[in-house]
Amino acid sequence: MIDRANMQGVMNVIRQAELANSQAADASLRISNEQQQSRFASDLLAAIQTVNATQMQSAETKANFEANGDVSVTDVLINSQRASVAFEATLQVRNKVLKAYQDVMSMPV
């Protein structure tokens, strides 16, 4: 027969295993969230750097056109419009992210 003390020991072992399992799941969830946050931040930084590079290329093309005219007007206009569209898209993404953040922060808990 199984005595009461032995049963309590088994129950304690089961509780400890469940606790360890839930703590491990929480730790893996935190790691996953941290990885996602760093990935989002790196993706956002890469997008901003791309827009900056596009704007710098546009400015360089304009300067070359003004200085010595070896760049065609169409290249200047295309690079200028490309930089403008990239900046406007970045601005719209920023506005959407800011709006989403404000919506989340105004939610009742």
C-alpha positions in Angstrom: 0.0 0.0 0.0 1.0 3.6 -0.6 1.3 5.5 2.6 0.3 9.1 3.1 3.9 10.5 3.5 5.0 8.8 0.3 2.1 10.3 -1.6 2.9 13.8 -0.2 6.5 13.4 -1.4 5.3 12.5 -4.9 2.9 15.5 -5.0 5.8 17.8 -3.9 8.0 16.5 -6.7 5.2 17.0 -9.2 4.6 20.6 -8.0 8.3 21.4 -8.2 8.5 20.0 -11.8 5.4 22.1 -12.8 7.0 25.2 -11.2 10.3 24.7 -13.0 8.4 24.1 -16.3 6.4 27.3 -16.0 9.6 29.3 -15.0 11.4 27.9 -18.1 8.4 28.8 -20.3 8.4 32.4 -18.9 12.2 32.7 -19.5 11.9 31.5 -23.1 9.0 34.0 -23.6 11.2 36.8 -22.3 14.0 35.8 -24.6 11.7 35.7 -27.5 10.3 39.1 -26.8 13.8 40.6 -26.4 14.8 39.1 -29.7 11.7 40.5 -31.4 12.3 43.9 -29.9 15.9 44.0 -31.1 14.9 42.7 -34.5 12.3 45.4 -34.8 14.8 48.1 -33.7 17.4 46.9 -36.2 14.9 46.7 -39.0 13.7 50.2 -38.2 17.3 51.5 -38.0 18.1 49.9 -41.4 15.1 51.5 -43.0 16.0 54.9 -41.7 19.6 54.5 -42.8 18.3 53.5 -46.3 16.2 56.7 -46.5 19.2 58.7 -45.3 21.4 57.2 -48.0 18.8 57.9 -50.6 18.6 61.6 -49.5 22.4 61.8 -49.5 22.6 60.4 -53.0 20.0 62.9 -54.1 21.9 65.8 -52.6 25.1 64.6 -54.2 23.5 64.3 -57.6 22.1 67.9 -57.3 25.5 69.2 -56.2 27.2 67.5 -59.2 24.7 68.9 -61.5 25.1 72.4 -60.1 28.9 72.2 -60.0 29.9 70.8 -63.4 26.7 69.7 -65.2 28.0 66.2 -66.0 24.7 64.7 -64.5 21.6 64.8 -66.5 18.5 66.7 -65.3 16.5 63.5 -65.4 18.9 61.8 -63.0 18.6 64.8 -60.7 14.8 64.7 -60.8 14.5 61.0 -60.4 16.9 60.9 -57.4 15.1 63.9 -55.9 11.7 62.2 -56.3 13.0 58.9 -55.0 14.3 60.6 -51.8 11.1 62.5 -51.4 8.9 59.4 -51.7 11.2 57.5 -49.3 11.0 60.3 -46.8 7.2 60.6 -47.1 6.8 56.8 -46.6 9.0 56.9 -43.5 6.9 59.8 -42.2 3.7 57.8 -42.8 5.1 54.7 -41.0 6.2 56.9 -38.1 2.7 58.4 -37.9 1.1 55.0 -37.9 3.4 53.6 -35.3 2.8 56.6 -33.1 -0.9 56.4 -33.5 -0.8 52.6 -32.6 1.3 53.4 -29.5 -1.2 56.1 -28.4 -4.1 53.7 -29.0 -2.5 51.0 -26.9 -1.6 53.5 -24.1 -5.1 54.8 -23.9 -6.7 51.4 -23.6 -8.2 50.7 -20.2 -6.5 48.0 -18.2 
